[in-house]
Amino acid sequence: MSSISFKIVVPTYNAERWIGKCLFSIMSQTHKNFQRVAIDDCSTDATGLVMDDFSKKFGDERLTVIHNDSNKKTLKNLIDGYRMMNSRS
């Protein structure tokens, strides 16, 4: 049985302006027993770079950043992110 109590999938597209605040809010939670994945859905702005920089600065292995090669839309990203976390737990 996994010790992870819940999982968060953050699909994002062209959210350069907001993704840093979103990830900071998630990572600042006092509850530690959860996984997080952030998915850049082939953004045309610097969303992916902001996510990578954030991940490096925070240095928490529970945050996984994924970069899509093509735009898959929200539902597909949610499903893929959840499946990816289930395969690792």
ZAKOLVO-797521 format. One record per residue: residue number from 1; x, y, z of N, C-alpha, C in turn. Coordinates in Angstrom, 2 decimals. Example, Ala and Ser with C-alpha at 12.3 -4.5 7.8 and 13.67 -1.06 7.14 Angstrom:
% ZAKOLVO-797521
+-----+---------+---------+---------+---------+---------+---------+---------+---------+---------+
!   k !   neast !  nnorth !     nup !  caeast ! canorth !    caup !   ceast !  cnorth !     cup !
+-----+---------+---------+---------+---------+---------+---------+---------+---------+---------+
!   1 !   13.19 !   -5.69 !    7.80 !   12.30 !   -4.50 !    7.80 !   13.20 !   -3.30 !    7.80 !
!   2 !   12.85 !   -2.25 !    7.08 !   13.67 !   -1.06 !    7.14 !   12.90 !    0.03 !    7.87 !
+-----+---------+---------+---------+---------+---------+---------+---------+---------+---------+
//
This chain:
% ZAKOLVO-797521
+-----+---------+---------+---------+---------+---------+---------+---------+---------+---------+
!   k !   neast !  nnorth !     nup !  caeast ! canorth !    caup !   ceast !  cnorth !     cup !
+-----+---------+---------+---------+---------+---------+---------+---------+---------+---------+
!   1 !    0.85 !   -1.19 !    0.00 !    0.00 !    0.00 !    0.00 !    0.89 !    1.25 !    0.00 !
!   2 !    0.54 !    2.20 !   -0.84 !    1.30 !    3.42 !   -0.98 !    1.08 !    4.34 !    0.23 !
!   3 !    2.11 !    5.09 !    0.59 !    1.98 !    6.05 !    1.68 !    1.50 !    7.41 !    1.17 !
!   4 !    1.33 !    7.55 !   -0.14 !    0.86 !    8.81 !   -0.72 !   -0.64 !    8.94 !   -0.45 !
!   5 !   -1.03 !   10.07 !    0.15 !   -2.44 !   10.23 !    0.50 !   -3.25 !   10.90 !   -0.61 !
!   6 !   -2.61 !   11.70 !   -1.47 !   -3.31 !   12.26 !   -2.62 !   -2.30 !   12.72 !   -3.67 !
!   7 !   -2.82 !   13.01 !   -4.87 !   -1.98 !   13.38 !   -6.00 !   -2.55 !   14.61 !   -6.68 !
!   8 !   -1.64 !   15.46 !   -7.17 !   -2.05 !   16.68 !   -7.87 !   -1.44 !   16.67 !   -9.26 !
!   9 !   -2.29 !   16.84 !  -10.27 !   -1.84 !   16.97 !  -11.66 !   -2.19 !   18.39 !  -12.10 !
!  10 !   -1.18 !   19.13 !  -12.58 !   -1.37 !   20.50 !  -13.05 !   -1.08 !   20.56 !  -14.54 !
!  11 !   -2.12 !   20.45 !  -15.37 !   -1.91 !   20.64 !  -16.80 !   -1.88 !   22.13 !  -17.11 !
!  12 !   -0.97 !   22.57 !  -17.95 !   -0.88 !   24.00 !  -18.21 !   -0.50 !   24.28 !  -19.65 !
!  13 !   -1.00 !   25.39 !  -20.16 !   -0.69 !   25.85 !  -21.51 !   -0.61 !   27.37 !  -21.49 !
!  14 !    0.52 !   27.89 !  -21.89 !    0.76 !   29.34 !  -21.94 !    0.38 !   30.03 !  -20.63 !
!  15 !    0.90 !   29.52 !  -19.54 !    0.61 !   30.07 !  -18.21 !    1.86 !   30.65 !  -17.55 !
!  16 !    2.76 !   31.15 !  -18.37 !    4.03 !   31.70 !  -17.87 !    3.80 !   32.68 !  -16.72 !
!  17 !    2.78 !   33.47 !  -16.82 !    2.51 !   34.52 !  -15.82 !    2.07 !   33.94 !  -14.47 !
!  18 !    1.42 !   32.77 !  -14.46 !    0.80 !   32.25 !  -13.24 !    1.40 !   30.95 !  -12.71 !
!  19 !    2.12 !   30.20 !  -13.52 !    2.52 !   28.86 !  -13.11 !    3.46 !   28.88 !  -11.90 !
!  20 !    4.30 !   29.87 !  -11.78 !    5.20 !   29.96 !  -10.63 !    4.42 !   30.06 !   -9.32 !
!  21 !    3.41 !   30.92 !   -9.29 !    2.58 !   31.07 !   -8.09 !    1.83 !   29.78 !   -7.78 !
!  22 !    1.33 !   29.14 !   -8.83 !    0.60 !   27.89 !   -8.66 !    1.50 !   26.83 !   -8.02 !
!  23 !    2.68 !   26.63 !   -8.60 !    3.59 !   25.60 !   -8.08 !    4.08 !   25.96 !   -6.68 !
!  24 !    4.33 !   27.24 !   -6.44 !    4.77 !   27.64 !   -5.10 !    3.69 !   27.33 !   -4.07 !
!  25 !    2.44 !   27.60 !   -4.41 !    1.34 !   27.31 !   -3.50 !    1.27 !   25.81 !   -3.19 !
!  26 !    1.39 !   25.00 !   -4.22 !    1.34 !   23.54 !   -4.02 !    2.51 !   23.07 !   -3.17 !
!  27 !    3.70 !   23.53 !   -3.49 !    4.90 !   23.06 !   -2.79 !    5.00 !   23.60 !   -1.36 !
!  28 !    4.26 !   24.65 !   -1.05 !    4.32 !   25.25 !    0.28 !    3.37 !   24.61 !    1.27 !
!  29 !    2.62 !   23.63 !    0.85 !    1.68 !   22.98 !    1.75 !    2.41 !   22.31 !    2.90 !
!  30 !    1.82 !   22.33 !    4.06 !    2.46 !   21.70 !    5.22 !    2.31 !   20.19 !    5.19 !
!  31 !    1.27 !   19.70 !    4.56 !    1.10 !   18.25 !    4.40 !    2.14 !   17.77 !    3.39 !
!  32 !    2.90 !   16.76 !    3.73 !    4.01 !   16.32 !    2.87 !    3.73 !   15.02 !    2.12 !
!  33 !    2.65 !   14.36 !    2.42 !    2.41 !   13.02 !    1.91 !    1.57 !   13.04 !    0.61 !
!  34 !    2.10 !   13.72 !   -0.42 !    1.40 !   13.73 !   -1.69 !    2.38 !   13.92 !   -2.85 !
!  35 !    1.95 !   13.49 !   -4.03 !    2.75 !   13.63 !   -5.24 !    2.20 !   14.76 !   -6.08 !
!  36 !    3.11 !   15.33 !   -6.90 !    2.68 !   16.41 !   -7.79 !    3.33 !   16.20 !   -9.15 !
!  37 !    2.57 !   16.49 !  -10.20 !    3.11 !   16.50 !  -11.55 !    2.57 !   17.73 !  -12.25 !
!  38 !    3.45 !   18.45 !  -12.93 !    3.06 !   19.62 !  -13.71 !    3.39 !   19.32 !  -15.17 !
!  39 !    2.43 !   19.54 !  -16.04 !    2.58 !   19.18 !  -17.45 !    2.45 !   20.44 !  -18.31 !
!  40 !    3.51 !   20.74 !  -19.04 !    3.47 !   21.84 !  -20.01 !    2.96 !   21.26 !  -21.33 !
!  41 !    1.80 !   21.72 !  -21.76 !    1.13 !   21.17 !  -22.94 !    1.58 !   21.88 !  -24.22 !
!  42 !    2.90 !   21.88 !  -24.46 !    3.48 !   22.45 !  -25.68 !    3.20 !   23.96 !  -25.78 !
!  43 !    3.43 !   24.65 !  -24.67 !    3.19 !   26.10 !  -24.62 !    4.07 !   26.83 !  -25.63 !
!  44 !    3.56 !   27.99 !  -26.07 !    4.32 !   28.83 !  -26.99 !    5.01 !   29.99 !  -26.27 !
!  45 !    4.83 !   30.06 !  -24.96 !    5.52 !   31.08 !  -24.16 !    6.59 !   30.37 !  -23.31 !
!  46 !    7.03 !   30.98 !  -22.24 !    8.11 !   30.43 !  -21.41 !    7.60 !   29.58 !  -20.24 !
!  47 !    6.39 !   29.08 !  -20.32 !    5.82 !   28.27 !  -19.25 !    6.74 !   27.12 !  -18.86 !
!  48 !    7.21 !   26.37 !  -19.83 !    8.08 !   25.22 !  -19.56 !    9.37 !   25.62 !  -18.86 !
!  49 !    9.96 !   26.72 !  -19.27 !   11.19 !   27.20 !  -18.63 !   10.95 !   27.60 !  -17.18 !
!  50 !    9.84 !   28.28 !  -16.94 !    9.49 !   28.67 !  -15.57 !    9.31 !   27.42 !  -14.70 !
!  51 !    8.64 !   26.41 !  -15.24 !    8.43 !   25.17 !  -14.50 !    9.76 !   24.47 !  -14.20 !
!  52 !   10.64 !   24.40 !  -15.18 !   11.96 !   23.77 !  -14.98 !   12.77 !   24.53 !  -13.94 !
!  53 !   12.79 !   25.85 !  -14.04 !   13.53 !   26.67 !  -13.06 !   12.98 !   26.46 !  -11.66 !
!  54 !   11.66 !   26.44 !  -11.55 !   11.03 !   26.24 !  -10.25 !   11.42 !   24.88 !   -9.67 !
!  55 !   11.36 !   23.86 !  -10.50 !   11.69 !   22.50 !  -10.05 !   13.13 !   22.42 !   -9.56 !
!  56 !   14.04 !   23.05 !  -10.27 !   15.45 !   23.04 !   -9.87 !   15.66 !   23.79 !   -8.55 !
!  57 !   15.01 !   24.94 !   -8.42 !   15.16 !   25.74 !   -7.20 !   14.58 !   25.03 !   -5.99 !
!  58 !   13.41 !   24.43 !   -6.15 !   12.75 !   23.79 !   -5.02 !   13.41 !   22.47 !   -4.67 !
!  59 !   13.91 !   21.74 !   -5.66 !   14.66 !   20.51 !   -5.43 !   13.88 !   19.41 !   -4.72 !
!  60 !   12.60 !   19.30 !   -4.97 !   11.77 !   18.28 !   -4.32 !   11.45 !   17.20 !   -5.34 !
!  61 !   11.88 !   15.97 !   -5.08 !   11.67 !   14.88 !   -6.03 !   10.20 !   14.51 !   -6.19 !
!  62 !    9.35 !   15.03 !   -5.33 !    7.92 !   14.76 !   -5.47 !    7.25 !   15.62 !   -6.54 !
!  63 !    7.97 !   16.61 !   -7.08 !    7.46 !   17.41 !   -8.19 !    8.10 !   16.91 !   -9.48 !
!  64 !    7.26 !   16.42 !  -10.38 !    7.71 !   15.98 !  -11.69 !    7.20 !   16.97 !  -12.72 !
!  65 !    8.08 !   17.40 !  -13.62 !    7.70 !   18.31 !  -14.70 !    7.79 !   17.54 !  -16.00 !
!  66 !    6.72 !   17.60 !  -16.79 !    6.64 !   16.94 !  -18.08 !    6.42 !   17.99 !  -19.16 !
!  67 !    7.09 !   17.80 !  -20.29 !    6.93 !   18.69 !  -21.44 !    6.38 !   17.88 !  -22.61 !
!  68 !    5.20 !   18.24 !  -23.07 !    4.61 !   17.55 !  -24.23 !    5.21 !   18.06 !  -25.53 !
!  69 !    5.33 !   17.16 !  -26.51 !    5.80 !   17.51 !  -27.85 !    4.69 !   18.11 !  -28.70 !
!  70 !    3.46 !   17.84 !  -28.31 !    2.30 !   18.38 !  -29.02 !    1.22 !   18.71 !  -28.00 !
!  71 !    0.29 !   19.54 !  -28.41 !   -0.78 !   19.96 !  -27.52 !   -1.82 !   18.85 !  -27.41 !
!  72 !   -1.98 !   18.31 !  -26.20 !   -2.87 !   17.17 !  -25.97 !   -4.19 !   17.55 !  -25.31 !
!  73 !   -4.28 !   18.78 !  -24.86 !   -5.48 !   19.29 !  -24.19 !   -5.59 !   18.78 !  -22.74 !
!  74 !   -6.43 !   19.42 !  -21.98 !   -6.50 !   19.23 !  -20.54 !   -6.83 !   17.80 !  -20.11 !
!  75 !   -7.88 !   17.23 !  -20.64 !   -8.30 !   15.91 !  -20.17 !   -7.22 !   14.85 !  -20.40 !
!  76 !   -6.62 !   14.84 !  -21.57 !   -5.55 !   13.87 !  -21.86 !   -4.37 !   14.06 !  -20.90 !
!  77 !   -4.03 !   15.31 !  -20.60 !   -2.94 !   15.58 !  -19.66 !   -3.27 !   15.09 !  -18.26 !
!  78 !   -4.49 !   15.31 !  -17.82 !   -4.90 !   14.82 !  -16.50 !   -4.80 !   13.31 !  -16.42 !
!  79 !   -5.30 !   12.63 !  -17.43 !   -5.25 !   11.16 !  -17.45 !   -3.81 !   10.68 !  -17.49 !
!  80 !   -2.99 !   11.25 !  -18.38 !   -1.58 !   10.83 !  -18.49 !   -0.81 !   11.09 !  -17.19 !
!  81 !   -1.04 !   12.25 !  -16.58 !   -0.35 !   12.57 !  -15.33 !   -0.72 !   11.63 !  -14.21 !
!  82 !   -2.00 !   11.33 !  -14.10 !   -2.46 !   10.41 !  -13.06 !   -1.89 !    9.01 !  -13.29 !
!  83 !   -1.92 !    8.55 !  -14.53 !   -1.37 !    7.23 !  -14.85 !    0.13 !    7.16 !  -14.57 !
!  84 !    0.84 !    8.23 !  -14.90 !    2.27 !    8.26 !  -14.66 !    2.57 !    8.14 !  -13.16 !
!  85 !    1.81 !    8.83 !  -12.34 !    2.04 !    8.76 !  -10.90 !    1.67 !    7.38 !  -10.36 !
!  86 !    0.62 !    6.78 !  -10.89 !    0.22 !    5.44 !  -10.45 !    1.26 !    4.40 !  -10.79 !
!  87 !    1.95 !    4.57 !  -11.90 !    2.96 !    3.59 !  -12.29 !    4.20 !    3.69 !  -11.41 !
!  88 !    4.41 !    4.85 !  -10.77 !    5.57 !    5.03 !   -9.89 !    5.29 !    4.70 !   -8.44 !
!  89 !    4.01 !    4.64 !   -8.03 !    3.72 !    4.43 !   -6.61 !    3.65 !    2.97 !   -6.24 !
+-----+---------+---------+---------+---------+---------+---------+---------+---------+---------+
//
